[in-house]
Amino acid sequence: MNRRHFFTQAALGTAISAQAQNASPSAAEPTTLVITPPVVMAPRTDGVEIVWGISRHARGWVELKMAGEVKKVGGTEFGFSTQGEKALRVRLDGLKAGATFTYRTVTEAMGEPPAKEESAWREFRTLDTTAKETRFAVWNDTHVNNTTIAQLHEKTPAKVDFLLWNGDICNDWHKDETLVPTLLHPAGTDFTAQRPLAFVWGNHDLRGAYGYRLPNYVAAPTGRSYYAFRSGPVAFVCLNTGEDKADDHPTFKGRVACEPLRREQAEWMREHVLKTPELRDAPYRVVFCHIPLRWKVEDEVGREYDSFSRRSRELWHEALVAWGAQVVISGHMHETHWAEGTKEFPYAQLVGGGPKPEAATYMEAHADATQLQITMKNLAGEVVHQPVFKPLV
């Protein structure tokens, strides 16, 4: 598929009502205070982060049912209540691994007219490194194609330990008002009602005058755009491949600094991933990154953008091999691809589809003591690829 023609297609689909709600309210046209469902992000063994969109300056907190009482969670390390003008974020810590918790969000306006809104009671489940099995799902390259997103939401299994959104949720961030609905209420769906979200940055997620604000709304376990975690027998390393062109490319206008970020991740893998027992000794080892580290044809002569991230691979390859990475799961090219591991590149490469409904794919995976199976399907429910991996230990 020609990636240069997807932008007009990505704009098609059902309009997101939250985008209209997220516009600045006027005195004549007041909006509701809360404009998106609560989004459960950055699942960990000891908690999650809850993020929700608001229409104006407000404070908020999470009420968590624990041991027969309701615990109020919120506030900052600087002594302020949790506040914002576009969204609110509350991090929940110190929870039991592998347990289900009941919560709701409470939002209160900080100005006139007064308003207070409570969400329905909802549930989330923390990760468990000691579980005998794990299930997860993967999306990639949705590019605000609301028709595709709605179908992905409908068809992707709800009962998974997490949903990994593998980059390029947008085309660019040229308008500030698109950030909240695109990330927190995509296609008007309540997409984390049953499955918490783990987010991996794509190259388009860096683009546009307001791209630098995305970290305000994206939660990650450590606050960085790269991280690692374990769920059951599988260790996951989530990496940020950055842009698909050099940092000094004129189209970026000085907005990106991906080269030092790639070097930082290489050092982090050597010092953290290779030395942390629950990651180092996991039976299965999976890498998520938006731009593939391998591609069908690796001759980039005459190409305007990278089909695979040679810049990343040259820095990360040694650590990935030392770790024993079994598969790298990516997107970016808007066409599917499967490459077995080789002597030169022991890790396999699995690439998901594109934003148009006819090109879109999703993955559902299950790992237990005997195998890790990753099933890629198109929106018709047909299996596209189904690799199986045996445990390393």
C-alpha positions as CSV (number, residue, x, y, z in Angstrom):
1,M,0.0,0.0,0.0
2,N,1.2,3.5,-0.8
3,R,1.5,5.3,2.6
4,R,1.3,8.7,1.0
5,H,-2.4,8.2,0.2
6,F,-3.7,7.1,3.5
7,F,-4.3,10.6,5.0
8,T,-7.5,11.4,3.2
9,Q,-8.8,8.0,4.0
10,A,-7.8,8.4,7.7
11,A,-10.1,11.4,8.0
12,L,-13.1,9.4,7.0
13,G,-15.5,7.7,9.4
14,T,-17.8,8.5,12.2
15,A,-17.2,11.8,13.8
16,I,-16.1,11.8,17.4
17,S,-18.6,13.6,19.5
18,A,-15.9,14.3,22.1
19,Q,-14.0,16.5,19.7
20,A,-16.9,18.9,19.6
21,Q,-17.2,18.7,23.3
22,N,-13.5,19.4,23.8
23,A,-13.8,22.8,22.1
24,S,-13.5,25.8,24.4
25,P,-16.9,26.3,25.9
26,S,-18.6,29.7,25.7
27,A,-21.1,31.2,28.1
28,A,-23.9,30.7,25.6
29,E,-23.0,27.0,25.0
30,P,-21.9,25.3,28.2
31,T,-20.6,21.7,27.9
32,T,-20.5,18.9,30.3
33,L,-17.5,19.0,32.6
34,V,-16.2,15.5,31.7
35,I,-15.9,14.8,28.0
36,T,-14.4,11.3,27.8
37,P,-14.7,8.0,29.7
38,P,-11.9,7.3,32.2
39,V,-9.0,5.7,30.4
40,V,-6.9,3.1,32.3
41,M,-3.3,3.3,31.2
42,A,0.1,2.0,32.0
43,P,-0.9,-1.2,33.8
44,R,1.6,-2.4,36.4
45,T,1.7,-5.1,39.1
46,D,1.1,-2.4,41.7
47,G,-1.3,-0.1,40.0
48,V,-2.4,1.9,36.9
49,E,-2.9,5.5,35.9
50,I,-6.4,6.9,35.2
51,V,-6.7,9.7,32.7
52,W,-9.9,11.5,31.6
53,G,-10.8,14.5,29.4
54,I,-12.4,17.6,30.7
55,S,-13.9,20.7,29.1
56,R,-12.5,23.4,31.4
57,H,-10.4,24.0,34.5
58,A,-11.3,21.4,37.1
59,R,-9.9,19.3,39.8
60,G,-10.5,15.6,40.2
61,W,-9.7,12.4,42.1
62,V,-10.2,8.6,42.0
63,E,-12.3,6.8,44.5
64,L,-11.1,3.3,45.0
65,K,-13.0,0.6,46.9
66,M,-10.6,-1.2,49.2
67,A,-11.2,-3.4,52.2
68,G,-14.8,-2.4,52.7
69,E,-14.1,1.4,52.5
70,V,-13.6,4.0,49.7
71,K,-10.2,5.5,49.4
72,K,-9.7,8.9,47.8
73,V,-6.6,9.2,45.6
74,G,-5.3,12.4,44.0
75,G,-3.1,15.4,44.5
76,T,0.4,16.2,43.5
77,E,3.9,16.1,45.1
78,F,3.8,19.9,45.2
79,G,0.7,20.1,47.4
80,F,-1.8,20.9,44.8
81,S,-5.0,18.9,44.1
82,T,-5.0,17.1,40.8
83,Q,-6.0,19.8,38.3
84,G,-6.1,20.5,34.6
85,E,-7.8,22.4,31.8
86,K,-7.9,19.6,29.2
87,A,-7.4,16.4,31.2
88,L,-6.9,14.9,34.6
89,R,-4.4,12.1,35.6
90,V,-4.3,10.2,38.8
91,R,-1.7,7.5,39.4
92,L,-2.7,4.5,41.7
93,D,0.2,2.9,43.5
94,G,0.7,0.2,46.2
95,L,-2.0,-2.2,44.9
96,K,-2.0,-6.0,45.0
97,A,-0.7,-7.8,41.9
98,G,-3.2,-9.8,39.8
99,A,-6.2,-8.3,41.6
100,T,-9.4,-6.6,40.4
101,F,-10.3,-3.2,41.8
102,T,-13.4,-1.1,41.6
103,Y,-13.1,2.7,41.1
104,R,-14.8,5.8,39.9
105,T,-13.6,9.3,39.0
106,V,-14.9,12.5,40.6
107,T,-14.5,15.8,38.8
108,E,-15.3,19.3,40.2
109,A,-15.1,22.6,38.3
110,M,-12.7,25.2,39.6
111,G,-14.7,28.1,38.3
112,E,-18.1,29.2,37.4
113,P,-20.6,27.7,36.7
114,P,-20.1,25.2,39.5
115,A,-20.3,21.5,38.5
116,K,-19.4,18.1,40.0
117,E,-19.6,14.9,38.0
118,E,-19.0,11.3,39.0
119,S,-18.3,8.4,36.7
120,A,-20.0,5.0,37.0
121,W,-18.2,2.5,39.2
122,R,-15.8,0.6,36.9
123,E,-13.1,-2.1,37.3
124,F,-9.5,-2.7,36.3
125,R,-7.1,-5.5,37.0
126,T,-3.4,-5.2,37.9
127,L,-0.7,-7.3,36.2
128,D,0.7,-10.4,37.7
129,T,4.3,-11.5,37.1
130,T,3.7,-14.9,38.7
131,A,0.6,-15.8,36.7
132,K,0.8,-19.1,34.7
133,E,-0.6,-17.4,31.6
134,T,-1.2,-14.1,30.0
135,R,-3.4,-12.7,27.2
136,F,-2.8,-9.4,25.3
137,A,-4.0,-7.6,22.2
138,V,-2.3,-5.2,19.7
139,W,-3.4,-2.3,17.5
140,N,-1.3,-0.2,15.3
141,D,-1.5,2.7,12.8
142,T,-5.1,3.7,13.4
143,H,-4.4,7.3,12.2
144,V,-7.8,8.6,13.4
145,N,-9.7,6.4,11.0
146,N,-12.8,6.1,13.1
147,T,-14.4,3.4,11.0
148,T,-11.4,1.2,11.5
149,I,-11.1,2.0,15.2
150,A,-14.8,1.2,15.9
151,Q,-14.4,-2.2,14.3
152,L,-11.1,-2.9,16.1
153,H,-12.8,-2.0,19.4
154,E,-15.7,-4.3,18.6
155,K,-13.6,-7.3,17.4
156,T,-10.6,-7.2,19.8
157,P,-11.1,-9.5,22.8
158,A,-12.1,-7.5,25.9
159,K,-10.8,-10.1,28.4
160,V,-7.0,-9.5,27.9
161,D,-4.4,-8.3,30.4
162,F,-3.7,-5.3,28.3
163,L,-4.1,-3.7,24.9
164,L,-0.9,-2.4,23.3
165,W,-1.5,0.5,20.9
166,N,1.6,0.3,18.8
167,G,2.0,3.8,17.5
168,D,0.6,6.3,15.0
169,I,-2.7,7.0,16.6
170,C,-2.7,10.3,14.7
171,N,-1.6,11.8,11.4
172,D,-0.1,14.8,13.1
173,W,-0.8,17.2,16.0
174,H,-1.5,20.5,14.1
175,K,-4.5,21.3,16.3
176,D,-4.3,21.2,20.1
177,E,-8.0,20.3,20.4
178,T,-7.4,16.9,18.7
179,L,-5.2,15.5,21.4
180,V,-7.7,14.5,24.0
181,P,-10.4,13.0,21.8
182,T,-7.9,11.1,19.6
183,L,-6.2,9.5,22.6
184,L,-8.9,9.3,25.3
185,H,-12.1,8.8,23.2
186,P,-11.1,7.3,19.9
187,A,-14.1,6.9,17.5
188,G,-16.3,7.6,20.6
189,T,-15.3,4.3,22.1
190,D,-14.9,3.4,25.8
191,F,-11.9,1.3,24.7
192,T,-10.3,0.6,28.1
193,A,-13.5,-0.3,29.9
194,Q,-12.2,-3.9,30.3
195,R,-8.6,-3.8,29.0
196,P,-6.0,-1.4,30.2
197,L,-3.9,0.5,27.6
198,A,-0.1,0.3,27.1
199,F,1.0,2.9,24.6
200,V,4.0,2.8,22.2
201,W,5.0,6.0,20.4
202,G,4.9,6.1,16.6
203,N,6.7,8.5,14.3
204,H,3.4,10.4,13.5
205,D,2.8,10.8,17.2
206,L,5.8,13.1,17.3
207,R,4.5,15.4,14.5
208,G,2.9,18.8,14.4
209,A,3.2,22.0,16.4
210,Y,1.4,20.4,19.4
211,G,3.1,17.0,19.4
212,Y,5.2,18.0,22.4
213,R,2.0,18.1,24.5
214,L,1.1,14.4,24.0
215,P,3.1,13.4,27.1
216,N,0.5,15.4,29.1
217,Y,-2.1,12.7,28.3
218,V,-0.1,9.5,27.8
219,A,0.8,7.6,30.9
220,A,3.7,5.1,31.1
221,P,4.8,3.0,34.0
222,T,8.1,5.0,34.5
223,G,7.1,8.3,32.9
224,R,9.3,7.6,29.9
225,S,8.3,6.7,26.3
226,Y,10.2,3.4,26.7
227,Y,9.7,0.9,29.4
228,A,9.6,-2.8,30.2
229,F,7.2,-5.0,32.2
230,R,6.2,-8.6,32.7
231,S,2.8,-10.3,32.6
232,G,2.7,-13.9,33.5
233,P,5.4,-15.8,31.6
234,V,6.1,-13.0,29.1
235,A,8.5,-10.1,29.5
236,F,7.8,-7.1,27.2
237,V,10.2,-4.3,26.2
238,C,8.5,-1.3,24.7
239,L,10.8,0.9,22.6
240,N,10.5,4.3,20.9
241,T,11.9,4.2,17.4
242,G,11.3,7.9,16.9
243,E,11.0,9.5,13.5
244,D,11.4,7.8,10.1
245,K,13.9,10.5,8.9
246,A,16.9,12.2,10.4
247,D,16.4,14.7,13.2
248,D,17.7,17.5,11.0
249,H,15.2,16.8,8.2
250,P,13.6,20.2,7.3
251,T,10.0,19.0,7.7
252,F,10.5,18.6,11.4
253,K,11.5,22.2,11.9
254,G,13.7,21.3,14.8
255,R,10.9,19.7,16.8
256,V,12.4,16.2,17.3
257,A,15.5,14.9,19.1
258,C,15.2,11.1,18.4
259,E,18.9,10.3,18.0
260,P,19.9,10.9,21.7
261,L,16.7,9.0,22.7
262,R,17.7,6.0,20.8
263,R,21.1,6.0,22.4
264,E,19.5,6.3,25.8
265,Q,17.4,3.3,25.2
266,A,20.4,1.2,24.2
267,E,22.1,2.0,27.5
268,W,18.8,1.4,29.4
269,M,18.5,-2.1,27.9
270,R,22.0,-3.0,28.9
271,E,21.7,-1.7,32.4
272,H,18.0,-2.5,33.2
273,V,16.6,-5.2,30.9
274,L,19.6,-7.4,30.9
275,K,20.0,-7.2,34.7
276,T,16.5,-7.3,36.0
277,P,15.7,-11.0,36.9
278,E,11.9,-10.9,36.0
279,L,12.8,-9.6,32.5
280,R,16.1,-11.4,32.0
281,D,14.8,-14.8,33.0
282,A,11.3,-14.7,31.5
283,P,10.2,-17.8,29.5
284,Y,9.1,-15.6,26.6
285,R,10.6,-12.2,25.4
286,V,8.7,-9.8,23.2
287,V,9.6,-6.4,21.8
288,F,7.1,-3.7,20.8
289,C,8.3,-0.8,18.6
290,H,6.4,1.1,16.0
291,I,8.9,1.1,13.1
292,P,10.1,-2.4,12.2
293,L,13.7,-3.3,12.9
294,R,13.6,-5.6,9.8
295,W,11.8,-5.3,6.5
296,K,11.3,-7.2,3.2
297,V,13.8,-5.2,1.2
298,E,16.4,-3.2,3.2
299,D,17.7,-1.0,0.3
300,E,16.6,2.5,1.3
301,V,18.2,4.3,-1.8
302,G,15.7,6.8,-3.1
303,R,13.2,6.4,-0.3
304,E,11.9,9.5,1.4
305,Y,11.2,7.8,4.7
306,D,12.6,4.7,6.5
307,S,10.7,1.4,5.9
308,F,12.6,0.0,8.9
309,S,14.6,1.8,11.6
310,R,18.2,1.0,10.7
311,R,19.2,3.8,13.2
312,S,17.5,2.0,16.0
313,R,18.7,-1.5,15.0
314,E,22.3,-0.5,14.9
315,L,22.1,0.7,18.4
316,W,19.8,-1.9,19.9
317,H,20.7,-5.1,18.1
318,E,23.4,-6.3,20.4
319,A,21.3,-5.9,23.5
320,L,18.2,-7.5,21.9
321,V,20.3,-10.6,21.0
322,A,21.9,-10.7,24.4
323,W,18.4,-10.5,26.0
324,G,17.1,-13.3,23.8
325,A,14.3,-11.3,22.1
326,Q,12.1,-13.8,20.2
327,V,9.9,-11.4,18.2
328,V,9.7,-7.7,17.4
329,I,6.1,-6.5,16.9
330,S,5.7,-3.4,14.8
331,G,3.5,-1.4,12.4
332,H,4.4,1.7,10.3
333,M,4.4,0.3,6.7
334,H,0.6,-0.2,6.5
335,E,1.1,-3.7,5.2
336,T,1.6,-6.9,7.0
337,H,4.8,-8.8,7.1
338,W,6.3,-11.9,8.9
339,A,10.0,-12.7,8.9
340,E,11.4,-15.7,10.8
341,G,14.5,-15.2,12.9
342,T,17.8,-15.8,11.2
343,K,21.4,-16.4,12.2
344,E,22.1,-12.7,11.7
345,F,18.9,-11.5,13.3
346,P,17.7,-14.2,15.8
347,Y,14.5,-12.2,16.6
348,A,11.6,-12.6,14.3
349,Q,9.7,-9.6,12.9
350,L,5.9,-9.3,12.9
351,V,4.3,-6.2,11.3
352,G,0.6,-5.2,11.5
353,G,-1.5,-3.6,8.8
354,G,-2.8,0.0,8.0
355,P,-5.5,2.4,8.8
356,K,-8.0,1.6,6.1
357,P,-10.5,-1.1,7.1
358,E,-9.4,-3.4,4.2
359,A,-5.8,-3.1,5.4
360,A,-6.3,-3.0,9.2
361,T,-5.3,-5.9,11.5
362,Y,-5.3,-6.7,15.2
363,M,-3.5,-9.2,17.2
364,E,-4.5,-11.4,20.0
365,A,-2.0,-13.5,21.9
366,H,-1.9,-16.1,24.6
367,A,1.1,-17.5,26.5
368,D,1.3,-20.4,29.0
369,A,3.8,-22.9,30.0
370,T,3.8,-24.6,26.6
371,Q,3.8,-21.9,24.0
372,L,3.2,-18.2,23.1
373,Q,0.9,-17.9,20.1
374,I,0.3,-14.6,18.4
375,T,-2.7,-14.5,16.0
376,M,-3.0,-11.6,13.6
377,K,-6.4,-11.1,12.1
378,N,-8.0,-8.8,9.6
379,L,-11.3,-7.1,10.2
380,A,-13.1,-9.9,8.5
381,G,-11.8,-12.2,11.2
382,E,-9.4,-14.1,8.8
383,V,-6.1,-15.2,10.2
384,V,-3.2,-13.4,8.5
385,H,-0.3,-14.7,10.5
386,Q,-0.1,-17.0,13.5
387,P,3.5,-17.5,14.8
388,V,4.1,-19.8,17.7
389,F,7.1,-19.5,20.1
390,K,8.4,-22.1,22.6
391,P,9.6,-21.0,26.0
392,L,13.3,-20.2,26.4
393,V,13.5,-21.4,29.9
